[in-house]
Amino acid sequence: MKPILYFTLFLALLSYRSLHAQTNETMLHDGLTRDYILYVPTTYQVGQSVPLVFVLHGFTQSAQTIMDVTEFNAVAESNNFIVAYPNGVGNAWNTNSGFPGGSSADDIGFIDALADSLSAEFGIDTTRIYSCGFSAGGFLSHRLACESPRCFAAIASVSGTMSNNASDDCAPQHSTPVMQIHGTSDIIVSYNGSIFSGIGVSDVIAQWSGLLNCPTTPVITALPDIDTGDGSTVEKQGYTPCDGSSEVVLLKVNGGGHQWPGSSAVLGGIGNTNQDIDASQEIWSFFQNFSCGQLATSMTAPSALSLQAWPNPCAGLLQIEGLNISTSYELLDATGRSVRSGSFTARTAAIDMGALDTGSYVIRLLDGSGRFFRVVKD
């Protein structure tokens, strides 16, 4: 009996070591073998219900790179959650940008399938699944919140916004809280947006604030300039309360580059790396406030009416068609500030944009549908 007992103990110890480790894993999805790195903290016990955090790499990076840059394993170890670092096909993600070099893989389906697989293998709290990412990984995190039928309890994007296509296609089914961390001197994904990188940070914040019905004026806090030699400072802009107890937060890194703040990695990005905050810690501090069980996660279904606005860009009268009768609206500038409000009394109406400054605006309908659209003033 002793050899059998010793062999059983050996298998148990082997299983215990495999559960508490960093491992390289694969899964088949949509005809492709996808791979990822998984980290399970030593504090994890079989039968526990723990959170799951996806950390998504940037374009040309890998799971290994983003794991080294973010050091999220240490955060997971300290806070007892499981972290997964998936690899995109060809070191790229499907950001719906249409530009060469991006992936056309079903990455939203892959992340959803991976969440299901890990939930079946481990005691994942399915109300506390989160996604964050750097650059293209941030783009994909926004797409997950916009397009996935799964409730992500919160998402965060570092140096990644949304492609114009992804922004136009954004129709969230859940009131997912959003954190954006972005450097104003980012030359890869422009803070103000570009034809190459998609919409600007202010448009991202305005879009999510509009979808979640957040206050248009944020609470602004200048964070301590701990490292005066890093060439950057951080300003926190908080939009709360929002629908469903959600929240939108921007950490604006003045002078920051295309980098993960707080990282010591030499090849993590380009430009100044802010050292006043640790982005990984900031993201987890934000994430841990939210779970799908605490959120009123179901978004109101949009009206079946097709909303159209033209001309866009617009220098004068903006024609709008597909409205509900007696619909109130709010016009927000690129900073999320309300510059005008009023009511439409017919299904077709117009807004005079002539007196407004040039730039991007969001028109948010206050009819309970959650509908909004972006317009550029020439």
ZAMARGU-4260 file (C-alpha; in steps of 0.2 Angstrom, whole numbers, plus 5000, padded with zeros to 4 digits):
<rodrens>
0) 5000/5000/5000 | 5014/5012/5004 | 5020/5013/4985 | 5002/5017/4980 | 5001/5030/4994
5) 5017/5038/4989 | 5013/5039/4971 | 4996/5047/4975 | 5005/5060/4985 | 5017/5063/4971
10) 5003/5066/4959 | 4994/5078/4971 | 5010/5088/4973 | 5013/5088/4954 | 4995/5094/4952
15) 4998/5107/4965 | 5014/5114/4957 | 5005/5115/4940 | 4991/5125/4947 | 5002/5137/4955
20) 5014/5142/4941 | 5017/5152/4925 | 5013/5140/4910 | 5012/5141/4891 | 4995/5135/4885
25) 4986/5132/4868 | 4968/5131/4863 | 4960/5128/4846 | 4948/5142/4841 | 4940/5145/4824
30) 4952/5133/4815 | 4967/5141/4823 | 4979/5135/4837 | 4980/5150/4848 | 4992/5151/4862
35) 4993/5161/4879 | 5003/5162/4895 | 4994/5159/4911 | 4999/5164/4928 | 4990/5156/4944
40) 4995/5164/4960 | 5002/5154/4974 | 4988/5160/4985 | 4975/5151/4974 | 4966/5136/4982
45) 4956/5124/4972 | 4937/5128/4974 | 4940/5147/4976 | 4931/5159/4966 | 4944/5171/4959
50) 4944/5185/4946 | 4952/5184/4929 | 4962/5198/4920 | 4966/5197/4902 | 4982/5207/4898
55) 4984/5210/4879 | 5000/5215/4870 | 5003/5229/4858 | 5006/5227/4839 | 5022/5217/4835
60) 5023/5213/4854 | 5020/5196/4862 | 5012/5188/4877 | 5030/5187/4885 | 5034/5205/4881
65) 5018/5212/4889 | 5020/5201/4904 | 5038/5208/4907 | 5032/5226/4903 | 5017/5226/4915
70) 5023/5214/4929 | 5005/5210/4931 | 5010/5193/4939 | 5016/5202/4954 | 4999/5211/4955
75) 4990/5195/4953 | 5001/5187/4967 | 4997/5200/4979 | 4978/5201/4975 | 4974/5183/4972
80) 4968/5183/4954 | 4972/5173/4938 | 4980/5183/4924 | 4980/5177/4906 | 4992/5184/4892
85) 4985/5179/4875 | 4995/5180/4859 | 4987/5188/4844 | 4989/5180/4827 | 5005/5187/4819
90) 5009/5197/4835 | 4993/5208/4830 | 4975/5210/4835 | 4959/5213/4825 | 4956/5231/4829
95) 4944/5233/4815 | 4955/5247/4808 | 4957/5240/4790 | 4976/5245/4790 | 4989/5233/4783
100) 4998/5222/4796 | 4983/5220/4807 | 4974/5203/4810 | 4958/5198/4803 | 4956/5184/4816
105) 4940/5182/4827 | 4949/5189/4842 | 4933/5194/4851 | 4927/5176/4850 | 4944/5169/4855
110) 4945/5179/4871 | 4927/5174/4875 | 4931/5156/4872 | 4947/5157/4882 | 4937/5165/4896
115) 4924/5150/4895 | 4939/5137/4895 | 4948/5145/4910 | 4931/5147/4920 | 4928/5128/4917
120) 4946/5124/4923 | 4948/5135/4938 | 4936/5143/4950 | 4934/5159/4940 | 4921/5172/4947
125) 4912/5175/4930 | 4906/5191/4937 | 4923/5198/4938 | 4932/5195/4922 | 4942/5210/4915
130) 4952/5215/4900 | 4966/5228/4898 | 4980/5230/4885 | 4993/5241/4878 | 4991/5250/4861
135) 4983/5237/4850 | 4978/5227/4865 | 4969/5243/4872 | 4960/5244/4855 | 4954/5226/4857
140) 4949/5229/4875 | 4938/5243/4869 | 4931/5231/4856 | 4927/5218/4869 | 4917/5231/4879
145) 4908/5237/4864 | 4904/5221/4855 | 4906/5205/4866 | 4890/5198/4873 | 4900/5193/4888
150) 4899/5205/4903 | 4917/5212/4906 | 4916/5219/4923 | 4928/5233/4918 | 4941/5237/4904
155) 4957/5248/4903 | 4967/5254/4889 | 4985/5260/4889 | 4990/5270/4874 | 4976/5263/4863
160) 4960/5271/4857 | 4947/5265/4845 | 4948/5264/4826 | 4935/5274/4817 | 4926/5257/4812
165) 4926/5251/4829 | 4919/5267/4836 | 4905/5267/4823 | 4901/5249/4827 | 4901/5251/4846
170) 4885/5245/4853 | 4888/5238/4871 | 4876/5226/4879 | 4883/5230/4896 | 4887/5246/4906
175) 4906/5242/4907 | 4917/5254/4917 | 4931/5261/4907 | 4949/5267/4911 | 4960/5276/4898
180) 4978/5279/4901 | 4986/5289/4888 | 5001/5301/4885 | 4999/5317/4877 | 5016/5315/4867
185) 5012/5298/4860 | 5018/5298/4843 | 5011/5281/4838 | 4993/5282/4844 | 4990/5301/4844
190) 4981/5308/4859 | 4971/5319/4847 | 4968/5305/4835 | 4974/5303/4817 | 4969/5294/4801
195) 4982/5281/4805 | 4978/5278/4824 | 4959/5281/4824 | 4949/5293/4835 | 4957/5304/4849
200) 4956/5301/4868 | 4944/5315/4870 | 4932/5306/4858 | 4934/5290/4867 | 4930/5297/4883
205) 4915/5307/4876 | 4909/5291/4867 | 4909/5281/4883 | 4903/5295/4894 | 4888/5297/4882
210) 4884/5278/4881 | 4885/5276/4900 | 4876/5293/4903 | 4890/5300/4914 | 4891/5318/4920
215) 4898/5329/4906 | 4910/5338/4918 | 4924/5327/4926 | 4931/5329/4943 | 4949/5333/4939
220) 4964/5329/4951 | 4982/5333/4948 | 4992/5318/4954 | 5008/5320/4964 | 5023/5323/4953
225) 5034/5309/4962 | 5047/5308/4949 | 5052/5325/4943 | 5064/5319/4931 | 5053/5308/4920
230) 5047/5323/4909 | 5028/5320/4913 | 5014/5322/4925 | 4997/5314/4927 | 4980/5322/4928
235) 4965/5311/4933 | 4948/5315/4926 | 4934/5305/4934 | 4916/5304/4926 | 4904/5297/4939
240) 4891/5292/4943 | 4886/5284/4927 | 4872/5272/4923 | 4873/5255/4931 | 4885/5261/4944
245) 4898/5262/4931 | 4912/5275/4929 | 4924/5282/4916 | 4941/5287/4921 | 4955/5296/4911
250) 4973/5296/4917 | 4980/5310/4906 | 4999/5308/4906 | 5005/5326/4901 | 5021/5323/4891
255) 5020/5304/4892 | 5025/5294/4877 | 5019/5277/4869 | 5023/5268/4885 | 5016/5258/4900
260) 5018/5270/4915 | 5028/5263/4929 | 5037/5250/4918 | 5055/5248/4919 | 5056/5239/4903
265) 5069/5246/4891 | 5059/5241/4875 | 5042/5243/4881 | 5037/5257/4869 | 5044/5274/4863
270) 5044/5291/4872 | 5044/5296/4890 | 5039/5283/4903 | 5029/5291/4917 | 5035/5285/4934
275) 5023/5294/4945 | 5010/5280/4943 | 5011/5261/4941 | 4998/5258/4927 | 4996/5240/4932
280) 4992/5244/4950 | 4981/5259/4944 | 4971/5247/4933 | 4969/5234/4946 | 4963/5247/4959
285) 4950/5252/4946 | 4945/5234/4942 | 4942/5228/4959 | 4928/5241/4962 | 4917/5233/4949
290) 4908/5216/4946 | 4894/5212/4934 | 4884/5206/4949 | 4885/5224/4956 | 4882/5233/4940
295) 4865/5235/4931 | 4874/5228/4916 | 4860/5227/4903 | 4860/5242/4891 | 4844/5249/4884
300) 4841/5242/4867 | 4843/5255/4854 | 4828/5261/4844 | 4825/5251/4828 | 4825/5268/4819
305) 4840/5271/4808 | 4849/5287/4814 | 4857/5297/4800 | 4866/5314/4800 | 4873/5324/4786
310) 4883/5333/4780 | 4897/5326/4791 | 4909/5336/4792 | 4897/5350/4794 | 4900/5369/4793
315) 4882/5375/4795 | 4865/5365/4797 | 4867/5347/4802 | 4852/5337/4796 | 4846/5323/4807
320) 4834/5309/4802 | 4827/5294/4811 | 4823/5303/4828 | 4810/5298/4840 | 4796/5312/4841
325) 4799/5323/4856 | 4818/5318/4859 | 4829/5329/4870 | 4848/5330/4865 | 4864/5336/4872
330) 4879/5342/4862 | 4896/5338/4869 | 4913/5344/4863 | 4929/5334/4862 | 4932/5336/4881
335) 4915/5329/4886 | 4909/5347/4890 | 4891/5351/4886 | 4890/5365/4874 | 4871/5364/4870
340) 4855/5355/4874 | 4838/5355/4867 | 4823/5345/4860 | 4818/5338/4843 | 4799/5338/4839
345) 4799/5328/4823 | 4808/5313/4816 | 4818/5324/4805 | 4827/5340/4812 | 4842/5350/4811
350) 4855/5358/4822 | 4864/5374/4818 | 4883/5370/4820 | 4888/5387/4812 | 4893/5396/4828
355) 4903/5382/4836 | 4922/5380/4835 | 4930/5368/4823 | 4933/5350/4830 | 4924/5334/4835
360) 4907/5334/4844 | 4896/5320/4851 | 4877/5322/4850 | 4869/5311/4863 | 4850/5307/4862
365) 4841/5307/4879 | 4827/5296/4874 | 4833/5281/4884 | 4840/5272/4868 | 4858/5276/4872
370) 4860/5282/4854 | 4873/5295/4850 | 4883/5300/4835 | 4899/5309/4831 | 4900/5324/4820
375) 4915/5335/4814 | 4913/5354/4813 | 4922/5361/4799
</rodrens>
